[in-house]
């Protein structure tokens, strides 16, 4: 079921969303300061390719000082917009019964979009 869900997800926007995150991450990686943020954007892009059958988990040292600082910067500049987009798309998809599984995937990606440093997608 997760394979079918991922295929439908990719066809109806997941591929373009993931590709947008990856391209944005590569642009951020062009600067020395943007490399950590670019890597997180690329991680979110790959998470957008196949959200069904996976979940967001905190890593062992997710609350280190550097992760907290980077998460605060990410939240200020990038995270809230990405999370808001996932939230609004999730609300739109939750209107129909057919869209409920896809809305759930959008809601599942919100924590990763808000605070990606120290979190992984398994």
N, C-alpha and C positions, 0 to 999 in steps of 0.2 A: 504494500500500500504506500509506503514512503517513497518508493521509486516512482510510482505513478504521480503522487503528489508533487515530487520534485520536477518531473517532466512538465506537468501542467503549470507549475510555478515559473519555470524557466520560459515557457512559451508566452505567458501573460505578464511579463514585466520583470521577473527575477533576473533574467540574463542581462538586460540593459541596466538594471540597478546595480548588480554586482560589477559589471564592466565599468560603470561610472565611478564606483568606489575605487576600483583598481587603478583606473587612469588617473583619478584625483590623487591617489596615494603615490603613484609614480611621479606626478608633478611635484608633490610635496617632498619626495625623496631627492629631487634635484638640488635642494638646498641642504646645507649641513644641519641647520636648526630644525628643519622639517622632517628629517629622517624618522625619528620615533613616531611622529604623527602619521607619516606616510605608511609606515609598516602597519599601524593599527587600522588605517583606512583600507589597506589591502586585505587585512584579516577580516574586516567586516564585509568586504566585497566577496571573499570566498564563502563566508557564512551566508550571504544572500543567494549564492548559487544553489545550495542544497540545504534548506532549513528543516525539511521533514526528516524525522528520525534522529535528530541531533539536539543537544541542549547546551545552554550557556552555563559554564561552571567557573567558580573562582579558583585560581591557582594557589599554590602553597604560600607564597609571599606576596599576595595581592595587595596587602595594606602597608607596604613599605613606604617610606617617606617620598621617594622619587616617584613611585606610582601614584600616590595621592596628589602630588604637585602636578604631574602630567595629566591626571584625570581632571583636576580643576581647570587647567588650561584647555583641555579638550572640550570639557563641558561648556566653557565660556565661548569658545570660538566655533566649534563644529557640532558637538554632541546634541545640544538641545534641538537644533534644526533637523538632524537625522531622526532623533527620537520622535519629534512632533510629526514628521512625515510618516513614520511607521504607525504612530497612533491614529492619525487621520485615515490612512489607508485601511488600517484594521477596523475602524469604525464603519467605513463605507462597505467593507466586505462582510461585516457582521450583520448587515441588514437582511441578507438572504441566507437561507439554510445551506445552500451550496457553497457560499463564501465563508462559512464559519471556520472550517479547517485552515483556510488561508489567513483569516483574521487572527487566528491563534498564533500562527507563525510570525505575523507582524508584531503582535504583542510580546512574543518570546524574544524578538530581536531588540526590543527597546533597552533592556539593561546593558547589552553589549554596545549599543549605539551611545548610551549616556556615559558609561565608564569602561572603556575597553582595556585600559592598562591593568594587568593582573587578572584578566579573565580570558578564558579560552572557549572554544566551541567544539564540543565532542559529540 
